Amino acid sequence: MASPRTISVVLPTYNCRGLLVGHLQGMQAWLDLAHEVIVVDSRSTDGSLELIRSELRHPRLRIIERDRGLYQSWNEGIAATTGDWVYISTAGDGITREHLLHLREVGEALAADVVVSPPFFAHEDGRPHRDLGWPPAALLQAFGRGRPFAIHPEATQFLAFQNCPNALLGSSAADLYRGDHLRVRPFPTEYGVVGDTAWIMRFGHETRLALTPRRGSTFCIHEKESKLTPAQCVELHLRLLDGERRRLSGHDQEARTMLEAYFDSLELPNRTKRLWAEKRVLWHAKENRWRNKLRWIRTTASYLWHRSQMKLRTHRELSQLQAKPEWFSHPKS
């Protein structure tokens, strides 16, 4: 009998001691499954690294200290791994032993490059949080038939753009990556906090993506160090769409017709994003309060209409994909 495929764990940290106490305790349930643990600390000043040195025990533990940079840290940790699979254990998020084994089992059964699962959501104090409705759950409903399945790379590419700015991957703390695939495809670093969204947009056409309906991980909703304004969020998303669209120009792919049609009609999603930002700004504006409220009503009505058109468009596009059953495969019974 062949030995189980190895799992490397990457633990990126920066001033997250408050989250790490419970995180390290949770890791104990599955730490023996890890072939190695790579900690990448961005020169924390709150005792995060000292806590890790005192509490984390593993025979193949390696600690890397580097300057700040979210996905730069991820990439350096991933590059140092040697395992067949890579799990990114982000501070505050959790996964069960059974789910980590399940992700590996699905990945092997479907010869996947990435296995994605929908997480539970919780506040930092452990209280349940409402489901954020990330793309994996919707795709499982549309294509999953209640079972794990794999998506043809060209369909993955289209879905990655269609769901932007939401990440088709959901949370990497609920996913498992094939090591050889990930190590030569680093996360983009030029888009700030949406590098995982950019990753699947950039590499979707050469990635065999698998999804499983089983939940066994928890995504922690906690205060971010820096926040973007609504307008900054929209501009970042538009820059991401345009940048990755340009990278794909000239790429020969089966899904070219669907992607080109999508690129040719970006006015609707772009307008919807801008209206979303505008209505948020108007609602919180302090000056000209009543005039802004009237503008908010008009803007919100326009936004809701545009969003309804977006939903109809998404439904049509998903129907087109559902008409291609050869692009979706399930494990053999």
N, C-alpha and C positions, 0 to 999 in steps of 0.2 A: 504494500500500500504506500502510495506517495505521501511524503510529509506535507502537512498543511502549509500553504503559502504564508510567508512572513509578513508582519505588519509593522511598519515604522511609524512612530508617533512624533509629531512636531508640536511643541508647546510654545507659542509666541507670547511674550509678556512685556508689559510696560506699565509700571505704577498701578498694579491691580491686586495688591496684597489682600484687600477686603474680599475680592472674589476668589482668590487663590486658596484661602483656607478650606472652604467647602469643596472647591474643585479638586484639590489634591486628595481629599478624603474620598471623593467619588471615584477617582482614578484607581484606587486600590482594588476595586471589584474586578477590574479587567487588566491591570498592569502586567500580569504574567503573560498575557497574550502578545505583548509588545516585544518585537525583536530588538528594538533600540528606542531610546527616547532622546530627542534632540530639543533642548530648550534654547530659545533665542530671545535674549533679554536686551531691550533697547536702553540700557543704562538706567534702570529704575532707581529712584531715590526714596522710595517708600518702604524698603525692606522686602520687596517681592523676591529678589534673587536670594537673599539670606534665608527667607522662608523655604524656598525650593531646595537650597543646599541642606537644610536641616531636616526636611520632611520627605523629600522625594528619594526613594531608594530603588535603584535598578542597576543590574550588572553592566549594562551598556548605556549609561547615561552620559550625554555630552552637553556641555553648556557653552553657548556662543554668546559673546557680548559684542554689540555693535551699536552704531548710531541709530537714531529713530528713523522710522519709515515702515508703515504698516505692511505692505506687500513686499517691500524689500526684505523685511525680516522673514516673512513666509518663504520667500524664494531662497534665501540663504539656508534656512533650516531644511527645506526640501532638497536642495542640492547636496546636503550632507547625508541624506538618507541612503540606505542600501537595500531596503526591504522590497518585497514584491508589491505590497500595497502601502499607501501612505494615508494616515489619519491625522487631520489637523485639529488638535484639541484646544480650542479657544477658551480662554479663562472665563468662568462663569457658566459656560454651557456644559451639558452632561450627556453621557451615553451609557446604556446598560451593557453588560458583558454579552448578553444574548443578542442584542442588536448589532454589536460590532461583528460578532460571528455570522449573523444573518447577512449583513452587507457583504462580507467576504464570500459567503456561499452564493449569493445572487450574482456577484461579480464574476465568479468562476463559471457558474452555470450558463451565463449569457455572454461570456467572453467580453465583458465590458471594460471600458477605460475609466469610467466613473459610475459609481452607484449612488443614486440620490434617493433620499427618503424625506417625507414631511415630518417636521419636529412638533413636539408640544411647545407651548409658549408659557413662560412664567416670569413674574416680577423678580427683582433681585432678592427679595425676602422669601421667595418660594411660592408666593400666592399665584394661582393660575391666571394667565392673561388670555384675552380673547385671541382666537385664531386670526392671524394676519392675512390669511388668504393668499399665500405665496403660490407661484406657478406650479410647483410639483403636484399639489393637491388637485388642481384643475386638470392637469394632464392625465393624472391617474384616473380621474373620473371619465375623461373623454376617451382614453385609449386602453386603460388597464385591465378591464374585465375582472377586477378584484384580485389580479395576480401581478407579480413583477413582469416587466417587459422591457425590451430594448428598442431604441429608436435608430433608424437609419441616419447616418451623419448629416446628410443633406436636409432631412427634416429637422434635425437638431439645430442646424444653422439657421433655418428660417424661424423656428420657434424662439431662438435666442433673441433675434431682432424684434420679433413680434411682441415679446414680453418686456423688452427694455422700457423703463429702467429697473423693473424687478428682475432679480437673478433667476434664471432657469434652474440654477443649482440649489436654490433655497439657501440654506446655511451649510457651509463646509463642515461644521461640527456634527451634521447629520449625514454626511457623505463619506465615501471611501474612494480614493483615487488609485489607479494602477501606477506603481512607482515609475516604471520605465517611460510611461506616457507623460507623466507630470514633470519629471525631472528635465525633460528637453522642451517643455512648454511652460515657461515661467509666467506668473501672474503679471499682467500689465500694471505698471506703476504710475502711469501718467494721468490717471483718472481719479486720484484720491481714494475715497472709501468704497468705490464701486469696481474694484479690480476683479472681483470674482464674476460680476456681471460681464465685464469686458472679456474675461478669459473665455467664456463659453461662446461669446459672439465671435471672437477671433479664431478659436480652434474648433468650433462646432463641426465644421465640415470634415474634420479628420478625427473626430471623437465618437466612439460608440458609447452612447449614454444609456444607462439602465435606470429604471425607477421601480421602487417597491412600495406598496401601500402600507407596509408595517411601520408603526411609529415606535421608537425606542430611544429617542434623544430629546433633550430639552434645550430650547434657545432662550437665553436670559435677556430680558428687556431691561437695560440699565442706561443710565445717563451717559451720553457720549461726551468726550472731552471738547470737541468742537462741533458747532452746528452751522449748517448752511441756511441762508434765507431761502424762502420759496423760489425767488427769482434765480438765485445761485444754483439751486437744485435743478431747475429747468435748463439753465444754460449748460450745466455739466452733462445732463442727459443728452441734450442736442449735440454737444461736442462729441460725446461718446458715439452716438449714432453716426454722425458724419465721419468721424475718424475711422471707425471700423468698417463703414461702408466703402470708404476709399481704399482701405487695405484689401478688400475683397474684389475690387475692380479687376476684371480680366481673369478671375478664377473660373475655371471650367467646372460646372457642377450641374447635376440633374435638376436641382431645385431652382435653377437660374430663373425660370419663368415666374415662379411665385415670388422670389426675392426681388426681381426687377419690377414686378407689378407693385410690390410693397414699397420699394424705393421711389417709384414714380408717383406715389400718392401719399407722401409723408406730410402733406399739408394738414390733413385731418388730425393725426396724432400730435403733431407739433402744436397746432392751434389749441388742442385740448389741454396739453401741458401748460401752455402759457395762460390760458383762462383759469386753470387751477391755481397758479401762482398769483394771478391778479386778484381773484376773489379772496384769497387768504390775506393778502396785504390790505385790501379794502376793509375787511371785517375788523382788523386790529388797528386801523388808522385812528388817530386821536383827533386830528384836525378836520374841520368841515364834517363833523360826525354824521349829521342827517343826510347831507348830500352824498357822502361816501356810502351810506347804507342804501340809498336809492341806486347808486351805481353798482353796489354789491348785488342787489336783487337782479338787475339786468344782466350782470356778468355771470351770476350763478345760473340763471335761466339758460344763457347761451352755453355755459359749460355743461349743464345737464343734457342739453340737446346734443352737443358734440360727443359727450361720453356715450349716449345711447347709440349714436351712429358708430362709434368705435366698437361697442359690444356687438352690434349687428355684423360689422365687418369681421371681427374676430370669429364669430360663429360661422360665417361663410368660409373663412380660411380653415378653420378646424374641420369643417365638413369636407373640404377639398382633400385634406390630409387623411381623413377617415376613409375616403374612397381609394386610398392606396394601402391596402392591408399588407402588402409586401414590405412596407417601410417599418412595420412594427412586429416584433417577434417575441414569443413567450417561451419560457423554458419547457423542455419536453417533460411530460408527466412521467 
